[in-house]
Amino acid sequence: MKIFFRLFFILAIFFLGTPALADNFANGVAFFQNAQYQRALFEFQQGSQKEDPYCQYALGLMYAIGNYIERSDAKAFSWIKKAADQGLAPAQNYLGFMYAEGVGTEKNDVLAAQMYKKAADQRYPDAKYNLATLYLSGRGVEQNISEAIRLMRLVAARGLPEAQYALGVLYASGKGVKQSDERAMHWFHEAAKKGYPLAQNKIGVLLIEGRGAEKDDIKAANWFTYAAQQGYAPAQYNLGRLYETGTGVPESRIHATELYRLAAAQGNEQAKVKLRQLGESQSAGKKGTRKQNERSSVFR
């Protein structure tokens, strides 16, 4: 199960448009956007002492990710819970994540589900997605595939790529819906257009197999490349296979090996096996990150 939550700066911009912002929070956001992080921290701390839930949530996030303050999951949990207790939906959603993953507190799927539901009842899309993943797996709630799909459809229609990808997976497998490669391809495309690497990789797989669309090795290679450039290990491996066999791209053992190393550096076992079969070491690859990929000759 994947727990999804927004990065801090996205949340800050989102809140900037909230009508009833306290001065400390608005000031903190402005300072943060201008890279004046210490002044932003001061404003959030001041606002938190005044029981402003937006500031409490922002301060909790800064503790959670170690933004110009010593990272502390316990303090992050404490401040985010204060904001969640005041009914702030994004804070409730993040608190659900902390309960689900045992971050700053003991792991508790039941409390995670409760927090997600509170935020989802306020129409917070991320929380609807997170709650749907719990209904799919039966974690913290009674398994309910129909409710999971209903929630997924709602947030997918709002453009959340994680939900769009999840719907694609459900249609591809036929879990809870009538199996349809065409519908799977549709939802993968919706997520892929937003740059979601898991969906880009899935489109490549379907095109290689001729499922949901006419088989097209060249287009498959393009989609694998998009995802591999973002450091997604399965796509790096899949693109490596294409270079090794000359499928959809010019055959190149050098490129194949380089891609296998990128994937293997992230723990991809299939890539490690391929390197052993080719008699190549993993030492040339360290991390398959976006930064390393920008230096890779495969993507030039």
C-alpha positions in Angstrom: 0.0 0.0 0.0 1.2 3.4 -0.8 0.6 6.4 1.5 0.6 9.7 -0.4 1.1 13.1 1.1 2.1 16.5 -0.4 5.5 18.2 0.0 5.6 21.2 2.4 6.0 23.9 -0.2 3.0 22.7 -2.2 0.9 22.7 1.0 2.1 26.2 1.8 1.0 27.5 -1.6 -2.3 25.8 -1.2 -2.9 27.4 2.2 -1.9 30.8 0.9 -5.3 31.0 -0.8 -7.3 30.1 2.3 -9.5 33.0 3.3 -9.0 33.1 7.1 -5.3 32.8 7.4 -3.6 34.1 10.5 -0.9 36.7 10.0 1.9 34.5 11.3 1.1 31.8 8.8 0.8 34.1 5.8 4.1 35.8 6.8 5.7 32.4 7.3 4.7 31.2 3.8 5.9 34.4 2.2 9.3 34.1 4.0 9.5 30.4 3.0 8.8 31.2 -0.6 11.6 33.8 -0.6 14.0 31.2 0.9 14.1 33.1 4.2 13.7 29.9 6.1 14.7 31.0 9.6 12.2 33.9 9.5 9.6 31.5 8.3 10.3 29.1 11.1 10.0 32.0 13.6 6.6 33.0 12.3 5.3 29.4 12.4 6.6 29.0 16.0 4.9 32.3 17.0 1.6 31.3 15.4 1.8 27.8 16.9 2.0 29.3 20.4 -1.2 31.2 19.5 -2.9 27.9 18.7 -3.1 28.6 15.0 -3.6 25.2 13.4 -2.0 26.3 10.1 1.2 27.3 11.9 1.1 24.2 14.0 0.9 22.0 10.9 3.6 23.9 9.1 5.9 23.7 12.1 5.2 20.0 12.4 6.1 19.5 8.7 9.4 21.4 9.3 10.2 19.0 12.1 9.2 16.0 10.0 11.4 16.8 7.0 14.2 18.7 8.9 13.7 22.0 7.2 16.3 24.3 8.9 15.4 22.8 12.2 16.7 19.6 13.8 14.5 16.8 12.6 12.2 15.2 15.2 9.4 12.8 14.4 8.1 13.0 17.9 7.9 16.8 17.8 6.4 16.6 14.3 3.7 14.2 15.5 3.0 16.5 18.5 2.5 19.7 16.5 0.6 18.0 13.6 -1.7 16.3 16.1 -2.5 19.7 17.6 -3.5 21.0 14.2 -5.5 17.8 13.4 -7.4 18.1 16.7 -8.6 21.5 15.6 -10.0 19.9 12.5 -7.4 20.9 9.8 -7.9 18.4 7.1 -4.4 18.2 5.7 -3.1 17.8 9.2 -5.6 15.0 9.8 -4.4 13.3 6.6 -0.7 13.6 7.5 -1.5 12.3 11.0 -3.1 9.3 9.4 0.2 8.7 7.5 2.1 8.9 10.8 -0.1 6.4 12.4 -0.1 4.1 9.4 3.7 4.1 9.2 4.5 4.4 12.9 6.3 7.8 12.5 6.7 9.6 15.8 4.2 7.3 17.4 3.3 3.7 17.6 1.9 2.2 14.4 -1.9 2.0 14.5 -3.9 1.3 11.4 -7.3 1.9 13.1 -6.3 5.4 14.1 -4.8 6.0 10.6 -8.1 5.1 9.0 -10.0 7.3 11.5 -7.8 10.3 10.6 -8.1 9.7 6.9 -11.8 9.5 7.2 -12.0 12.8 9.1 -10.0 14.5 6.4 -11.9 12.7 3.6 -15.2 13.9 5.1 -13.9 17.4 4.5 -13.4 16.5 0.9 -9.6 16.5 1.1 -8.6 14.4 -2.0 -5.3 13.0 -0.7 -7.1 11.6 2.3 -9.7 10.0 0.1 -6.9 8.3 -1.8 -5.2 7.1 1.4 -8.5 5.8 2.9 -9.2 4.0 -0.4 -5.8 2.2 -0.1 -6.8 1.0 3.4 -10.2 -0.3 2.1 -8.4 -2.1 -0.6 -6.0 -3.9 1.8 -8.3 -4.2 4.8 -5.8 -2.4 7.1 -7.5 -0.6 10.0 -10.9 -1.1 8.4 -13.0 -3.9 7.1 -11.9 -4.6 3.5 -14.4 -3.0 1.1 -13.3 -3.1 -2.5 -16.4 -1.3 -3.8 -15.8 1.7 -1.4 -12.2 1.8 -2.3 -13.0 2.0 -6.0 -15.7 4.7 -5.4 -13.1 6.8 -3.6 -10.5 6.2 -6.2 -12.8 7.3 -9.0 -13.6 10.5 -7.1 -10.0 11.6 -6.7 -8.9 10.3 -10.1 -11.5 12.6 -11.6 -9.9 15.4 -9.6 -6.6 14.6 -11.4 -4.6 12.9 -8.6 -2.1 10.7 -10.5 -1.7 8.2 -7.7 -5.4 7.4 -7.9 -5.4 7.3 -11.7 -2.6 4.9 -11.6 -4.3 2.8 -9.0 -7.4 2.6 -11.1 -5.3 1.4 -14.0 -3.8 -1.3 -11.9 -7.3 -2.5 -10.8 -8.6 -2.6 -14.4 -5.5 -4.4 -15.6 -6.0 -7.1 -12.9 -9.8 -7.1 -12.9 -9.8 -6.6 -9.1 -13.2 -5.2 -8.1 -13.9 -4.1 -11.7 -14.4 -5.9 -15.0 -11.0 -6.5 -16.4 -10.2 -4.2 -19.3 -6.7 -3.4 -20.7 -8.2 -0.5 -22.6 -9.5 1.1 -19.4 -6.2 0.3 -17.7 -4.4 2.1 -20.5 -6.7 5.1 -20.3 -6.0 5.6 -16.6 -2.3 4.9 -17.0 -2.2 7.6 -19.7 -4.0 10.1 -17.4 -1.4 9.6 -14.7 1.6 9.4 -17.1 0.7 12.8 -18.6 1.3 14.3 -15.2 4.8 12.7 -15.2 4.0 9.8 -12.9 6.8 7.3 -13.5 4.9 4.2 -12.4 2.2 4.8 -14.9 4.8 5.6 -17.7 6.4 2.3 -17.0 3.1 0.4 -17.1 2.3 1.9 -20.5 5.6 0.7 -21.8 4.8 -2.8 -20.5 1.4 -2.9 -22.1 2.7 -1.6 -25.4 5.4 -4.3 -25.4 2.7 -7.0 -24.7 0.2 -5.4 -27.1 -2.4 -5.1 -24.4 -4.8 -2.2 -24.4 -3.3 -0.8 -27.6 -1.5 -2.1 -30.7 2.0 -3.5 -29.9 4.6 -0.7 -30.4 8.1 -1.3 -29.2 9.3 2.2 -30.2 6.6 3.9 -28.1 7.2 1.5 -25.3 10.9 2.4 -25.3 9.9 6.1 -25.1 7.7 5.6 -22.1 10.3 3.5 -20.3 12.8 6.3 -21.0 10.5 8.9 -19.4 10.2 6.9 -16.3 13.8 5.8 -16.2 14.9 9.5 -16.4 13.1 10.0 -13.1 15.1 7.3 -11.5 12.4 4.6 -11.5 14.3 1.3 -11.2 11.8 -1.0 -12.9 11.7 1.3 -15.9 15.5 1.4 -16.0 15.6 -2.4 -16.0 12.9 -2.6 -18.7 14.7 -0.1 -20.9 17.9 -2.0 -20.3 16.3 -5.1 -21.6 15.2 -3.3 -24.8 18.8 -2.0 -25.4 20.2 -5.5 -24.7 17.9 -7.1 -27.3 17.7 -4.1 -29.7 13.9 -3.9 -29.3 12.5 -0.5 -30.2 16.0 1.0 -29.8 19.4 0.4 -31.3 21.0 -2.6 -29.7 23.7 -1.5 -27.2 25.3 -3.6 -24.5 26.9 -0.4 -23.1 23.5 1.3 -22.6 21.9 -1.9 -21.3 24.7 -2.4 -18.7 24.5 1.3 -17.6 20.8 1.0 -17.1 21.1 -2.3 -15.2 23.6 -0.6 -12.9 21.3 2.3 -12.3 18.5 -0.1 -11.4 20.7 -2.5 -9.4 22.0 0.4 -7.3 18.5 0.9 -6.1 18.2 -2.8 -5.1 16.4 -4.1 -8.3 17.1 -7.8 -8.1 16.4 -8.5 -11.8 19.0 -6.0 -12.8 21.5 -7.6 -10.5 20.9 -11.0 -12.1 21.3 -9.4 -15.6 24.7 -7.9 -14.6 25.9 -11.3 -13.4 24.7 -12.9 -16.6 26.6 -10.3 -18.6 29.7 -10.7 -16.5 29.5 -7.0 -15.4 30.0 -5.5 -12.0 27.7 -3.2 -10.2 30.5 -0.9 -9.1 29.9 1.7 -11.9 26.4 2.5 -10.6 25.8 4.1 -7.3 22.3 5.6 -7.1 19.7 5.7 -9.9 18.6 9.2 -9.0 17.4 11.9 -11.3 20.8 13.7 -10.8 22.8 10.7 -11.8 20.4 10.0 -14.8 21.2 13.5 -16.1 24.8 12.5 -16.3 24.0 9.1 -17.9 24.9 8.7 -21.6 21.7 6.8 -22.2 19.6 10.0 -21.7 21.7 12.5 -23.6 
